[in-house]
Amino acid sequence: MPELAEVETVRNTLKKRILHKKIVNVNIIYGKIIENDLDEFKKILINNEFNDILRKGKWLIFELNNHYLLSHLRMEGKYFIKNSDEEIAKHEHIIISFADGTDLRYHDTRKFGRMKLVKKEDLEATIEIAKQGKEPLDDTLTSVYLLEKFKGKKLPIKTVLLDQEIISGLGNIYANEVLFASGINPLRSASSITKDECEKIISSSNKIIKKAIEMGGTTIKSYTSSLGVTGHYQDYLCVHKKEGEACPKCGKPIKKIKIGGRSTYYCENCQK
């Protein structure tokens, strides 16, 4: 699924291609993706335009004149830009048409994605945004903050790192990579993590996410980008999807286990 780096790549790509274009039609094929009244959704979008695209964690935030359109890609959501006269493909569920004869099409094989219009003044109080934790690139992500969040948590640190209310935007791929870079066993309880280890998590998260954004995210079987963008961070992965391969640090085989239902890759020797 797309994580922070992939969503940031989508944001940057869309900003170059759809801003300040008049919306002339909205075709809703599968309405359950939208959390607003469908007629109201169309009414607000038509004759409006996207002035900017922001991001919070894994949420895309499309800025309209008086509203924001929140969009979460979930497992397999993607955006495509096509000519309006092109045939609607299977799994294209929401189609926003512009005056220049192009469409922004939301494609989602599993239909797990979500869209929600909110008034601008209500954005920060909107639960989807309000509950987001600090991002890996935030200066306010500190060891003091993490120690407080980890306090009393007996769950594995891998599971806790995936909690979007603690670190926003960090998903399975990058959690595996961060723990490897930090030398922390993913099975350890969050409450056992020390201040120095928190510093390592913060430093590793920052470096890895910055590099992943620079590389356009990670393109693997579970997430293939759209919009003509192919990520290349998969060339830099150390443990994710590397089961049985040699650890880049010690040469011993990478192990795969399940933690909280998520595939977890790590080196038993380097992450004791």
GITA-V465982 format. One record per residue. N is the residue number from 0. RES is the residue in three letters. SS is DSSP state (h for helix, s for strand, l for the rest). PHI is phi in radians with two decimals (none if undefined). Layout:
# GITA-V465982
N&RES&SS&PHI / N&RES&SS&PHI
This chain:
# GITA-V465982
0&MET&l&none / 1&PRO&l&-1.15 / 2&GLU&l&-1.96 / 3&LEU&h&-0.92 / 4&ALA&h&-1.12 / 5&GLU&h&-1.23 / 6&VAL&h&-1.15 / 7&GLU&h&-1.11 / 8&THR&h&-1.15 / 9&VAL&h&-1.07 / 10&ARG&h&-1.00 / 11&ASN&h&-1.13 / 12&THR&h&-1.23 / 13&LEU&h&-1.12 / 14&LYS&h&-1.02 / 15&LYS&h&-1.37 / 16&ARG&h&-2.19 / 17&ILE&h&-2.23 / 18&LEU&l&-1.20 / 19&HIS&l&1.08 / 20&LYS&l&-1.89 / 21&LYS&l&-1.15 / 22&ILE&s&-1.49 / 23&VAL&s&-1.93 / 24&ASN&s&-2.80 / 25&VAL&s&-2.30 / 26&ASN&s&-1.89 / 27&ILE&s&-1.78 / 28&ILE&l&-1.64 / 29&TYR&l&-2.22 / 30&GLY&h&-1.31 / 31&LYS&h&-1.21 / 32&ILE&h&-1.22 / 33&ILE&s&-1.64 / 34&GLU&l&-1.68 / 35&ASN&l&-1.83 / 36&ASP&l&-1.05 / 37&LEU&h&-1.16 / 38&ASP&h&-1.15 / 39&GLU&h&-1.16 / 40&PHE&h&-1.00 / 41&LYS&h&-1.12 / 42&LYS&h&-1.05 / 43&ILE&h&-1.23 / 44&LEU&h&-1.33 / 45&ILE&l&-1.15 / 46&ASN&l&1.27 / 47&ASN&l&-1.76 / 48&GLU&l&-2.69 / 49&PHE&l&-1.54 / 50&ASN&l&-1.57 / 51&ASP&s&-2.88 / 52&ILE&s&-2.29 / 53&LEU&s&-1.89 / 54&ARG&s&-2.63 / 55&LYS&s&-2.36 / 56&GLY&l&1.04 / 57&LYS&l&-1.69 / 58&TRP&s&-1.60 / 59&LEU&s&-1.48 / 60&ILE&s&-2.20 / 61&PHE&s&-1.50 / 62&GLU&s&-1.53 / 63&LEU&l&-1.83 / 64&ASN&l&-1.17 / 65&ASN&l&-2.17 / 66&HIS&s&-2.36 / 67&TYR&s&-2.06 / 68&LEU&s&-1.80 / 69&LEU&s&-1.53 / 70&SER&s&-2.44 / 71&HIS&s&-2.03 / 72&LEU&l&-1.38 / 73&ARG&l&0.89 / 74&MET&l&-1.34 / 75&GLU&l&-2.39 / 76&GLY&s&-1.20 / 77&LYS&s&-2.55 / 78&TYR&s&-1.95 / 79&PHE&s&-2.19 / 80&ILE&s&-1.97 / 81&LYS&s&-2.37 / 82&ASN&s&-1.22 / 83&SER&l&-1.11 / 84&ASP&l&-1.51 / 85&GLU&l&-1.29 / 86&GLU&l&-1.05 / 87&ILE&l&-1.27 / 88&ALA&l&-1.46 / 89&LYS&l&-1.04 / 90&HIS&l&1.34 / 91&GLU&s&-1.55 / 92&HIS&s&-1.81 / 93&ILE&s&-2.26 / 94&ILE&s&-2.16 / 95&ILE&s&-1.85 / 96&SER&s&-1.76 / 97&PHE&s&-1.86 / 98&ALA&l&-1.15 / 99&ASP&l&-1.50 / 100&GLY&l&1.50 / 101&THR&s&-2.04 / 102&ASP&s&-2.14 / 103&LEU&s&-1.83 / 104&ARG&s&-2.00 / 105&TYR&s&-1.66 / 106&HIS&s&-2.01 / 107&ASP&s&-2.69 / 108&THR&l&-1.02 / 109&ARG&l&-1.71 / 110&LYS&l&1.07 / 111&PHE&l&-1.56 / 112&GLY&l&-1.09 / 113&ARG&s&-2.39 / 114&MET&s&-2.26 / 115&LYS&s&-2.70 / 116&LEU&s&-1.55 / 117&VAL&s&-2.33 / 118&LYS&s&-1.16 / 119&LYS&h&-0.99 / 120&GLU&h&-1.22 / 121&ASP&h&-1.74 / 122&LEU&l&-1.01 / 123&GLU&l&-1.12 / 124&ALA&l&-1.54 / 125&THR&l&-1.14 / 126&ILE&h&-0.97 / 127&GLU&h&-1.08 / 128&ILE&h&-1.63 / 129&ALA&h&-1.07 / 130&LYS&l&-1.51 / 131&GLN&l&-1.21 / 132&GLY&l&-1.38 / 133&LYS&s&-1.37 / 134&GLU&s&-1.56 / 135&PRO&l&-0.99 / 136&LEU&l&-1.66 / 137&ASP&l&-1.28 / 138&ASP&l&-1.14 / 139&THR&l&-1.48 / 140&LEU&l&-1.40 / 141&THR&l&-2.14 / 142&SER&h&-1.14 / 143&VAL&h&-1.09 / 144&TYR&h&-1.07 / 145&LEU&h&-1.16 / 146&LEU&h&-1.03 / 147&GLU&h&-1.17 / 148&LYS&h&-1.24 / 149&PHE&h&-1.44 / 150&LYS&l&-0.98 / 151&GLY&l&1.34 / 152&LYS&l&-1.54 / 153&LYS&l&-1.55 / 154&LEU&l&-1.13 / 155&PRO&s&-1.01 / 156&ILE&h&-1.02 / 157&LYS&h&-1.04 / 158&THR&h&-1.12 / 159&VAL&h&-1.19 / 160&LEU&h&-1.13 / 161&LEU&l&-1.51 / 162&ASP&l&-1.31 / 163&GLN&l&-1.17 / 164&GLU&l&-1.43 / 165&ILE&l&-1.84 / 166&ILE&s&-2.11 / 167&SER&s&-1.53 / 168&GLY&l&1.74 / 169&LEU&l&-1.47 / 170&GLY&l&-2.00 / 171&ASN&h&-1.08 / 172&ILE&h&-1.02 / 173&TYR&h&-1.34 / 174&ALA&h&-1.12 / 175&ASN&h&-1.05 / 176&GLU&h&-1.21 / 177&VAL&h&-1.12 / 178&LEU&h&-1.15 / 179&PHE&h&-1.14 / 180&ALA&h&-1.09 / 181&SER&h&-1.55 / 182&GLY&l&1.21 / 183&ILE&l&-1.97 / 184&ASN&l&-1.18 / 185&PRO&l&-1.14 / 186&LEU&l&-1.49 / 187&ARG&l&-1.11 / 188&SER&s&-1.20 / 189&ALA&h&-1.04 / 190&SER&h&-1.18 / 191&SER&h&-1.54 / 192&ILE&l&-1.27 / 193&THR&l&-1.54 / 194&LYS&h&-1.06 / 195&ASP&h&-1.08 / 196&GLU&h&-1.22 / 197&CYS&h&-1.08 / 198&GLU&h&-1.08 / 199&LYS&h&-1.14 / 200&ILE&h&-1.06 / 201&ILE&h&-1.13 / 202&SER&h&-1.11 / 203&SER&h&-1.14 / 204&SER&h&-1.02 / 205&ASN&h&-1.07 / 206&LYS&h&-1.14 / 207&ILE&h&-1.17 / 208&ILE&h&-1.16 / 209&LYS&h&-1.03 / 210&LYS&h&-1.16 / 211&ALA&h&-1.12 / 212&ILE&h&-1.13 / 213&GLU&h&-1.03 / 214&MET&l&-1.54 / 215&GLY&l&1.38 / 216&GLY&l&1.52 / 217&THR&l&-1.99 / 218&THR&l&-1.83 / 219&ILE&s&-2.37 / 220&LYS&l&-0.99 / 221&SER&l&-1.37 / 222&TYR&s&-2.62 / 223&THR&l&-2.04 / 224&SER&l&-1.24 / 225&SER&l&-2.16 / 226&LEU&l&1.07 / 227&GLY&l&1.31 / 228&VAL&l&-1.89 / 229&THR&l&-2.05 / 230&GLY&l&-1.27 / 231&HIS&l&-2.22 / 232&TYR&h&-1.22 / 233&GLN&h&-1.01 / 234&ASP&h&-1.27 / 235&TYR&h&-1.93 / 236&LEU&l&-1.14 / 237&CYS&l&-1.70 / 238&VAL&l&-2.25 / 239&HIS&l&-1.08 / 240&LYS&l&1.15 / 241&LYS&l&-1.92 / 242&GLU&l&-0.90 / 243&GLY&l&1.48 / 244&GLU&l&-1.42 / 245&ALA&s&-1.28 / 246&CYS&l&-1.04 / 247&PRO&l&-1.18 / 248&LYS&l&-1.68 / 249&CYS&l&-2.06 / 250&GLY&l&1.56 / 251&LYS&l&-1.36 / 252&PRO&s&-1.18 / 253&ILE&l&-1.25 / 254&LYS&s&-1.83 / 255&LYS&s&-2.05 / 256&ILE&s&-2.39 / 257&LYS&s&-1.89 / 258&ILE&s&-2.24 / 259&GLY&l&1.03 / 260&GLY&l&1.42 / 261&ARG&s&-1.87 / 262&SER&s&-1.14 / 263&THR&s&-2.18 / 264&TYR&s&-2.04 / 265&TYR&s&-2.81 / 266&CYS&l&-1.85 / 267&GLU&l&-1.10 / 268&ASN&l&-1.37 / 269&CYS&l&-1.50 / 270&GLN&l&-2.08 / 271&LYS&l&-1.48
